[in-house]
C-alpha cells in the first residue's frame, strides 16, 4: 500500500514538471518572437545609411591664408554631417590630379560639427600651387570636393 502511494506521487510530479517545461518553452518562444518582431520593425523604419548617401551631405570649404611651402587655412564644415578627419593633398604644378600629401596627411578633427570652423597648418615640399581638402566621415573618404588654387 505504501508503495502504491509512492508511485502515484512520482507520477503526479512527472506530470507537473512536464507542464512546467511546456509553459517555459512557450514563454521563451513568445519572448523571442517579440524581440525578433521589434528588431525587424526597427530595421524597416531606420534603414542603414549607404556610403554614397553620407558623401552627398558632406562639404568642406577653406579660407587659405598662407600658401607657399606651408599651407595655413581655416576649414569650415558646410555640410550636414560631422567630419571626423581631413586628408589634404597638394601639387606643385598646375594639374587636375594632386600627387602629394601635406604633412600631416590626415588631420583628425574632434567633433567638427556642421557650421563650425577649425584651423589647419601643413607643410609640403616645393612651391604649392593647388590644395584639396578631402573630408573623412566614419572612415569614408568623400573626394568630390573643391580644389583651391594658391
C-alpha positions in Angstrom: 0.0 0.0 0.0 2.8 2.3 0.8 4.4 1.6 -2.5 1.3 2.4 -4.4 1.0 5.8 -2.8 4.7 6.5 -3.7 4.1 5.6 -7.3 1.1 7.9 -7.6 3.2 10.8 -6.1 6.0 10.2 -8.6 3.6 10.1 -11.5 2.0 13.4 -10.4 5.4 15.1 -10.1 6.2 14.0 -13.6 3.1 15.5 -15.0 3.7 18.8 -13.2 7.3 19.0 -14.4 6.2 18.2 -18.0 3.6 21.0 -17.7 6.2 23.5 -16.4 8.5 22.6 -19.3 5.8 23.3 -21.8 4.9 26.7 -20.2 8.6 27.7 -20.1 9.1 26.7 -23.7 6.0 28.6 -24.8 7.2 31.7 -22.8 10.6 31.6 -24.4 9.1 31.3 -27.9 6.8 34.2 -27.3 9.6 36.4 -25.9 11.9 35.6 -28.8 9.2 36.3 -31.3 8.5 39.7 -29.7 12.3 40.5 -29.8 12.6 39.5 -33.5 9.5 41.4 -34.5 10.6 44.6 -32.8 14.1 44.3 -34.4 12.5 43.8 -37.9 10.2 46.8 -37.3 13.2 49.0 -36.2 15.2 47.9 -39.3 12.3 48.7 -41.6 11.9 52.2 -40.1 15.6 53.0 -39.9 17.5 51.6 -42.9 21.3 51.7 -42.8 22.9 54.7 -44.5 25.0 53.9 -47.5 28.4 55.4 -48.0 27.2 57.4 -51.1 24.4 58.9 -49.0 26.9 60.2 -46.4 29.2 61.8 -49.0 26.2 63.6 -50.6 25.7 65.6 -47.5 29.4 66.3 -46.8 31.0 69.6 -47.8 34.1 71.5 -46.6 35.2 75.0 -47.5 38.6 76.5 -46.9 39.9 80.1 -46.5 43.6 79.7 -47.3 45.7 82.4 -45.6 49.2 81.1 -46.3 50.2 79.1 -49.4 53.9 78.6 -50.2 55.7 75.5 -48.9 53.4 75.8 -45.9 49.6 75.9 -46.0 47.5 77.6 -43.3 43.8 77.5 -43.8 40.6 78.0 -41.9 38.3 75.0 -42.6 34.5 75.3 -42.4 32.2 72.3 -42.3 29.5 73.5 -44.7 27.7 70.1 -44.9 25.2 68.2 -42.9 27.4 65.6 -41.2 30.1 65.7 -38.6 33.6 65.3 -40.2 36.0 63.1 -38.3 39.2 63.8 -40.3 40.5 65.6 -43.3 43.0 64.3 -45.8 45.0 67.1 -47.5 46.5 66.8 -51.0 48.6 69.3 -53.0 50.6 69.7 -56.1 53.5 71.9 -57.1 52.3 72.0 -60.8 49.0 73.1 -62.4 47.4 69.6 -62.7 43.9 68.2 -62.1 45.2 65.2 -60.1 47.0 66.2 -57.0 50.0 64.0 -56.3 51.3 64.8 -52.8 50.0 64.9 -49.3 50.8 67.6 -46.9 52.3 66.8 -43.5 50.2 65.8 -41.5 48.5 63.9 -44.4 45.4 63.2 -42.3 44.3 65.6 -39.6 41.9 64.1 -37.0 39.2 66.6 -36.1 37.3 66.2 -32.9 33.6 67.0 -33.3 33.9 69.1 -36.5 30.2 69.8 -36.5 28.3 71.5 -39.4 28.8 75.2 -39.4 32.0 75.1 -37.2 35.5 76.2 -38.1 38.9 74.7 -37.4 42.4 75.8 -38.3 44.8 73.7 -40.4 48.5 74.1 -40.8 50.5 71.7 -43.0 53.9 71.7 -44.8 54.8 70.3 -48.2 57.9 70.3 -50.4 58.4 73.0 -53.1 56.1 75.8 -54.1 52.5 74.7 -53.6 50.1 75.6 -56.4 46.9 73.7 -55.6 45.4 72.3 -52.4 42.5 70.0 -51.9 40.8 69.1 -48.5 39.1 65.7 -48.6 36.7 65.1 -45.6 36.5 61.7 -44.0 33.2 60.7 -42.4 33.2 57.4 -40.4 36.3 56.2 -42.3 34.7 57.0 -45.7 36.7 59.4 -48.0 34.4 61.9 -49.8 36.7 63.0 -52.7 34.3 65.2 -54.7 35.5 68.5 -53.2 36.8 71.8 -54.4 40.4 72.2 -55.4 41.9 75.5 -54.2 44.5 77.4 -56.3 47.2 79.3 -54.4 
